[in-house]
Amino acid sequence: MTPGDHTSARGDCGADAAAYVLGALTSQEAETFRRHLATCAVCRDEVAALQTAADALPLAAPQLSAPARLRRVVMADVRKQPKIAPGVAARRSRWPALARPAVAVGCALAVAAVVGALVLASGGSSGARLVQASVAARSGSAVVRLVAGHAELVVHGMPQPPAGKIYEVWLKRDGRSPSPTDALFSVTSAGAGAVAVPGDLHGVSEVLVTPEPLGGSLVPTHAPVIVARLS
């Protein structure tokens, strides 16, 4: 941890993760946060989870080109804007320290909400099949995305696992007990997360998620908090 690490000094570790992923930090703030990432596993995990969501944005919906006339109008308006001196621009772009946590949470929620909306709106594009899961948490939602025999679970609005627990993914086949997988995950402070669903999905009727002791379990010790019915 570097002496100039303002993130840790404020005691709100992880608050800059969403803003960093979205490129909303100033260059100096981004560099400070990169130094902090080298020493903080919590922030690295949060950035990795948010980056998965951010990376999905351009893939979740078909890309449309703006009409040439619209581009000309927008660029003409941009050129008319008065230029701001570098020092003034830096001062204007620096968020108040007290506002940063709220802005960061808002960015994280925006990423999760936009990804969820775009994924659902994309329907079966690119050969993907999307399965909306039922979630125990009222504020949570989850989608299983199936492409070419592979699956990924994307969640947002999920609560953190209980202390000493982690979320574990299970595969359920009709007439059989759920089979454990090595897919263990947590969620960001905004409740966002994504994890690949491993194993052969042939004959799998449900993908389940339960909170389990750290390291995972061989049999579920808790009722499922996410249930995605594949068939």
DOVEXTI-38323 format. One line per 4 residues: number of its first residue (from 1); for each residue x, y, z of N, C-alpha, C. Coordinates in steps of 0.001 Angstrom, whole numbers. Atoms other than C-alpha are relative to their C-alpha. Example, Ala and Ser with C-alpha at 12.3 -4.5 7.8 and 13.67 -1.06 7.14 Angstrom:
BEGIN
1> 890:-1190:0:12300:-4500:7800:900:1200:0 | -820:-1190:-60:13670:-1060:7140:-770:1090:730
% end
This chain:
BEGIN
1> 848:-1187:0:0:0:0:879:1230:0 | -859:-1165:112:1526:3274:-1049:-463:1088:939 | 375:-1073:-911:1640:6311:1254:-1046:925:-575 | 940:-922:607:-354:8339:-1249:-1295:-636:-427
5> 1196:724:413:-3128:5779:-1607:-1225:602:671 | 1132:-685:-615:-6171:7977:-1040:-1170:-921:224 | 1134:902:-157:-8600:5042:-1454:12:-647:1364 | -79:659:-1288:-7352:3174:1599:-64:1001:1132
9> -3:-1007:-1051:-6819:6361:3560:-1418:416:351 | 1365:-408:-286:-10504:7194:3234:-788:-1112:682 | 692:1097:-645:-11482:3738:4489:-1183:-522:-796 | 1111:501:814:-13924:3142:1612:560:-825:-1153
13> -666:854:988:-11911:478:-182:-1024:-557:-987 | 887:500:1035:-13511:-460:-3489:-935:1039:-569 | 951:-1015:466:-15471:2773:-3892:351:527:-1381 | -419:-526:1299:-13416:3763:-6952:-31:-1057:-1101
17> -113:1079:981:-13676:369:-8704:-889:231:-1218 | 923:-202:1128:-16751:1137:-10816:427:1184:-859 | -437:-1175:755:-15516:4598:-11774:1265:-304:-806 | -1233:375:702:-12120:3091:-12715:-319:-823:-1250
21> 354:860:1136:-13681:420:-14955:-662:807:-1109 | 711:-804:990:-15865:3013:-16676:837:1159:-533 | -864:-1070:477:-12914:5390:-17197:-436:1375:475 | 530:-1262:-506:-14531:8064:-15038:938:708:963
25> -977:-645:-869:-11439:8842:-12924:917:903:-826 | -1022:-797:671:-8940:11555:-13785:1247:-866:-154 | -1206:799:226:-5550:10328:-15002:782:-204:1295 | -725:130:-1270:-3986:11035:-11603:-709:-966:940
29> 767:908:-857:-6795:9269:-9731:113:-1437:-494 | -112:1348:557:-6601:6285:-12093:1361:-609:330 | -1340:496:-316:-2845:5966:-11560:106:-370:1475 | -6:305:-1437:-3310:6114:-7775:-757:-1288:275
33> 798:1206:-212:-6004:3456:-7955:716:-1227:-545 | -767:1140:527:-3790:1225:-10143:1059:-448:998 | -975:378:-1025:-1106:1359:-7451:-678:-718:1158 | 754:652:-1081:-3721:449:-4870:-381:-1426:-387
37> 392:1338:450:-4851:-2552:-6975:1106:-1023:215 | -1130:922:-158:-1367:-4033:-6700:83:-569:1416 | -101:436:-1397:-1834:-4393:-2938:-1330:-429:599 | 1330:242:-585:-5585:-4965:-2511:-762:-1044:-801
41> 729:1080:675:-7236:-8288:-3412:-1488:320:-106 | 1426:-344:24:-10696:-6916:-2577:-324:857:-1219 | 240:-877:1142:-10450:-4146:-5147:272:-716:-1325 | -256:751:1239:-8915:-6496:-7744:-1191:-867:-361
45> 1177:833:258:-11879:-8869:-7361:-1170:853:-484 | 1110:-865:384:-14326:-5972:-7606:175:513:-1429 | -263:-469:1362:-12660:-4597:-10739:-219:-1127:-1007 | 162:1133:922:-12591:-8079:-12336:-1471:-283:-261
49> 1429:264:165:-16313:-8597:-11708:-679:1091:-817 | 595:-1109:749:-17257:-5132:-12982:494:24:-1443 | -544:-9:1354:-14949:-5479:-15997:-719:-1011:-881 | 758:999:755:-16803:-8643:-17032:-1300:593:-521
53> 1253:-641:414:-20033:-6663:-17094:252:1084:-1047 | -292:-1082:940:-18465:-3680:-18848:401:-540:-1369 | -435:581:1270:-16857:-5902:-21502:-1175:-559:-789 | 1155:578:687:-20264:-7420:-22261:-849:1048:-693
57> 857:-1045:565:-21803:-4068:-23160:27:48:-1533 | 14:-103:1455:-20599:-3887:-26784:-442:-1279:-702 | 361:1273:610:-21463:-7561:-27357:-1463:-349:221 | 1342:392:-410:-24929:-7571:-25841:-1080:450:-975
61> 1007:-492:941:-26719:-5743:-28634:669:274:-1338 | -592:-281:1318:-26222:-5275:-32375:515:1419:-81 | -610:-1318:159:-23970:-2382:-33296:-677:739:-1158 | 670:-811:1011:-25722:404:-35227:854:1217:-318
65> -769:-1169:420:-24045:3136:-37228:-919:1217:-24 | 786:-1233:27:-25239:6691:-36747:-32:553:-1423 | 63:-614:1343:-26456:8448:-39909:1073:1068:-150 | -1074:-972:258:-23813:10633:-41533:-430:1404:401
69> 478:-1353:-334:-25978:13757:-41067:53:226:1515 | -22:-136:-1452:-26298:13103:-37320:1423:179:501 | -1404:-131:-397:-22524:12651:-36981:506:1418:-282 | -460:-1342:353:-21929:15960:-38772:-563:1042:976
73> 626:-955:-918:-24391:17805:-36513:675:-59:1364 | -619:162:-1318:-22851:16366:-33336:1404:572:13 | -1379:-477:39:-19264:17079:-34380:55:1515:-150 | 27:-1458:141:-20173:20620:-35430:-276:662:1339
77> 311:-539:-1322:-21640:21223:-31990:1199:-128:929 | -1189:198:-836:-18537:19777:-30318:1039:1064:-304 | -1030:-984:385:-16266:22124:-32282:-361:1402:480 | 427:-1318:-460:-18342:25114:-31122:230:206:1490
81> -150:-126:-1441:-17750:24343:-27447:1311:702:328 | -1246:-705:-365:-15207:26682:-25791:991:-947:640 | -1043:828:-586:-11910:25099:-24879:287:454:1427 | -261:-278:-1411:-11061:24853:-21182:1473:-243:277
85> -1411:158:-356:-7563:25354:-19835:189:-1292:779 | -219:1280:-668:-5999:22093:-18580:-200:59:1504 | 138:-90:-1447:-5823:23294:-14965:-1448:99:429 | 1414:-150:-324:-9481:24300:-14964:-735:-1300:-240
89> 654:1273:302:-10530:21049:-16615:263:-1011:1097 | -333:951:-1062:-8686:19057:-13954:-804:283:1249 | 765:-339:-1199:-10401:20984:-11169:-1470:-362:-161 | 1410:287:210:-13826:20570:-12746:-287:-1493:-1
93> 243:1439:115:-13390:16838:-13314:218:-736:1307 | -263:672:-1269:-12376:16112:-9721:-1259:-2:835 | 1225:100:-785:-15357:14786:-7772:299:289:1458 | -180:-171:-1441:-15815:15866:-4139:168:-1347:669
97> -279:1284:-660:-14472:13165:-1820:-1245:-606:600 | 1198:540:-627:-17807:12854:-34:-967:-573:-1017 | 943:468:1014:-19684:12303:-3298:473:-1254:-694 | -537:1105:792:-17350:9650:-4727:-639:-1348:298
101> 620:1305:-234:-18825:6584:-2931:-1354:-126:-667 | 1321:72:618:-22343:7419:-4127:105:-107:-1512 | -180:55:1447:-21118:8026:-7677:486:-1375:-428 | -537:1316:347:-19153:4768:-7681:-1082:-1063:48
105> 1093:978:-98:-22150:2753:-6493:-965:194:-1155 | 887:-262:1129:-24273:4471:-9118:558:-553:-1296 | -639:550:1211:-21763:3535:-11828:-132:-1517:-38 | 87:1458:-51:-21743:-88:-10667:-1407:-467:-305
109> 1385:372:262:-25532:-260:-10645:-354:246:-1458 | 284:-289:1406:-25630:1347:-14078:557:-1084:-899 | -591:1077:786:-23238:-1257:-15490:-872:-1242:66 | 794:1216:-166:-25279:-4107:-14022:-1351:131:-682
113> 1330:-185:568:-28618:-2646:-15099:43:12:-1524 | -89:-83:1457:-27486:-1843:-18645:323:-1356:-599 | -339:1341:500:-25891:-5269:-19111:-1223:-891:41 | 1186:836:-109:-29019:-6970:-17836:-1022:340:-1060
117> 982:-412:984:-31259:-4932:-20095:419:-378:-1416 | -473:310:1348:-29090:-5387:-23176:14:-1496:-250 | -26:1454:172:-28647:-9111:-22591:-1395:-525:-244 | 1366:456:174:-32375:-9615:-22226:-565:474:-1333
121> 527:-538:1252:-33111:-7379:-25199:599:-678:-1218 | -664:610:1153:-30668:-9236:-27417:-633:-1313:-399 | 695:1235:331:-32859:-12338:-27257:959:-1105:-352 | -842:1120:384:-31237:-15174:-29148:1094:402:-945
125> -1022:-432:938:-28677:-13109:-31018:1273:-783:183 | -1277:728:16:-25411:-14814:-31944:-156:-1431:498 | 204:1380:-401:-26981:-18205:-31207:-92:-206:1488 | 55:121:-1449:-27257:-17460:-27492:-1428:-274:449
129> 1284:230:-655:-30066:-18801:-25348:92:565:1404 | -18:-658:-1291:-30920:-16764:-22269:-1099:-567:889 | 952:561:-958:-32591:-18266:-19221:-63:920:1208 | 194:-855:-1169:-34008:-15898:-16614:-192:-881:1230
133> 55:825:-1204:-33447:-17396:-13159:-912:637:1040 | 717:-516:-1158:-35599:-17072:-10074:1010:224:1119 | -962:-413:-1015:-33799:-15332:-7207:-740:233:1307 | 628:-150:-1310:-34596:-15470:-3496:4:1452:456
137> -102:-1397:-417:-33408:-11901:-2893:-905:864:-859 | 942:-831:747:-36083:-9377:-3875:709:967:-938 | -714:-989:803:-33507:-6924:-5190:875:-628:-1074 | -940:660:897:-31563:-9545:-7158:-636:-509:-1275
141> 415:646:1244:-31783:-10919:-10675:1181:-766:-549 | -1060:850:544:-29837:-13524:-12586:-430:-554:-1346 | 231:551:1335:-29511:-14785:-16143:1091:-1016:-296 | -961:982:503:-27857:-17922:-17497:32:137:-1515
145> -188:-162:1449:-26448:-17376:-20984:661:-1255:-549 | -473:1252:593:-26010:-20546:-23049:418:245:-1440 | -517:-162:1358:-23819:-20467:-26155:886:-1193:-328 | -835:1103:501:-22458:-23508:-28032:412:-969:1108
149> -299:968:-1044:-22684:-25821:-25040:665:562:1231 | -606:-644:-1161:-21130:-23325:-22644:-1026:913:659 | 959:-826:-738:-22930:-21367:-19952:728:978:903 | -521:-1000:-919:-22304:-18230:-17932:-1164:548:804
153> 998:-579:-894:-24252:-16960:-14937:376:1449:284 | -218:-1424:-259:-24583:-13171:-14644:-1055:454:997 | 933:-430:-1044:-26138:-11681:-11504:197:1489:282 | -155:-1357:-532:-26826:-8189:-10205:-1077:225:1060
157> 909:-272:-1101:-28512:-6771:-7136:-14:-1091:1054 | -57:1103:-975:-27468:-9844:-5119:674:462:1282 | -688:-329:-1250:-26573:-9541:-1447:1324:-732:104 | -1249:695:-262:-23090:-10447:-282:-297:-1330:698
161> 192:1237:-756:-22788:-14068:927:177:267:1490 | -197:-177:-1450:-23062:-14420:4711:1475:-121:367 | -1392:57:-456:-19825:-14073:6685:495:-1444:5 | -579:1336:50:-17563:-17058:6078:-585:-887:-1078
165> 640:783:1053:-19596:-18146:3048:392:534:-1372 | -209:-388:1392:-19278:-18037:-730:-1089:-666:-823 | 1011:602:865:-21730:-18706:-3542:613:-1153:-802 | -451:1179:753:-21396:-22151:-5148:-1059:-371:-1028
169> 896:386:1090:-22900:-23285:-8475:-148:-1521:-19 | 312:1432:42:-24608:-26700:-8708:-747:-321:-1288 | 727:478:1173:-25944:-28737:-11646:-972:-1094:443 | 1042:948:-421:-29227:-30614:-11138:-550:-735:-1203
173> 612:848:1012:-30379:-33520:-13267:-1213:-677:607 | 1245:578:-492:-33849:-35006:-12993:251:-1305:737 | -100:1233:-771:-34101:-37672:-10303:1319:-175:719 | -1302:120:-651:-30612:-36959:-8972:255:1209:888
177> -370:-1100:-879:-29119:-34851:-6228:877:990:-763 | -848:-982:683:-27381:-31609:-7265:1470:-398:50 | -1432:305:73:-23795:-32113:-8410:787:1286:232 | -792:-1216:-239:-21179:-29667:-7092:872:338:-1198
181> -971:-439:997:-18985:-27623:-9424:1094:788:722 | -1067:-813:-593:-15785:-25692:-8839:-232:1485:-241 | 341:-1399:228:-17590:-22458:-9724:-437:638:1316 | 259:-716:-1245:-17372:-20360:-6553:151:1488:-283
185> -94:-1427:290:-18036:-16629:-6613:-642:816:1107 | 644:-973:-858:-18919:-13572:-4599:-516:1112:-902 | 501:-1109:794:-20414:-10268:-5724:630:1291:492 | -540:-1294:-366:-19322:-6663:-5681:-908:669:1033
189> 811:-747:-958:-20599:-4109:-3212:-1335:415:-594 | 1258:-324:670:-23280:-3312:-5816:-814:-1241:-329 | 742:1232:231:-24314:-6974:-6006:183:-605:-1369 | -231:512:1352:-22879:-7640:-9485:1036:-1117:22
193> -968:1091:101:-21027:-10794:-10479:-279:-838:-1230 | 141:901:1146:-20442:-13286:-13281:947:-1164:197 | -832:1177:-152:-19097:-16827:-13348:-351:-996:-1101 | 224:1049:989:-18655:-19526:-15989:-550:-1235:701
197> 573:1233:-547:-20748:-22634:-15366:747:-1171:-626 | -825:1065:572:-18379:-25601:-15776:-778:-1309:-140 | 567:1339:77:-19087:-29209:-16642:-880:-204:-1218 | 863:388:1110:-21200:-31066:-19161:-1445:335:355
201> 1374:-406:-281:-24668:-29538:-19355:-1027:-945:-596 | 937:959:585:-26180:-32518:-21171:-851:-629:1098 | 897:580:-982:-29225:-33624:-19213:-229:856:1228 | 169:-880:-1154:-28970:-30733:-16751:-1338:729:-116
205> 1304:-664:8:-32432:-29450:-15849:22:1334:722 | -57:-1237:-768:-31456:-26720:-13378:1445:353:346 | -1242:-529:-559:-28490:-24549:-12468:-378:684:1307 | 325:-503:-1325:-28569:-23780:-8746:1185:749:592
209> -1039:-697:-759:-26633:-21427:-6479:-400:-4:1465 | 231:-29:-1446:-26312:-21796:-2711:1195:659:684 | -1135:-480:-791:-24194:-20033:-90:598:-1155:785 | -682:1127:-635:-21620:-22504:1188:1258:488:723
213> -1253:-379:-665:-18554:-22482:3452:1097:286:-1025 | -1109:-329:888:-15414:-20992:1896:704:-1272:-451 | -589:1214:543:-13854:-23579:-392:-1027:-912:-626 | 1054:796:617:-17238:-25041:-1361:-358:-1244:784
217> 492:1218:-644:-19189:-28134:-341:-231:-1076:-1039 | 321:1122:883:-19811:-31572:-1789:-1491:-252:-64 | 1464:75:-16:-23490:-31449:-819:-515:1355:472 | 513:-1310:-415:-25666:-28340:-438:-311:32:1493
221> 307:-191:-1418:-25908:-27023:3112:-1038:1100:197 | 940:-1110:-79:-28411:-24276:2287:-961:-118:-1189 | 964:-29:1101:-31538:-23874:168:522:900:-1119 | -481:-835:1115:-30853:-22469:-3312:-510:1437:95
225> 405:-1404:54:-30882:-18678:-3581:-181:445:-1454 | 217:-225:1429:-30800:-18833:-7409:-354:-1333:-645 | 405:1207:729:-32605:-21396:-9577:-285:382:-1457 | 214:-222:1436:-32328:-21358:-13398:-421:-1326:-623
229> 519:1236:582:-34498:-24002:-15075:310:-30:-1497 | -421:96:1407:-32902:-25065:-18356:-973:-814:-835 | 957:833:748:-35606:-27556:-19288:-1243:-250:831
% end
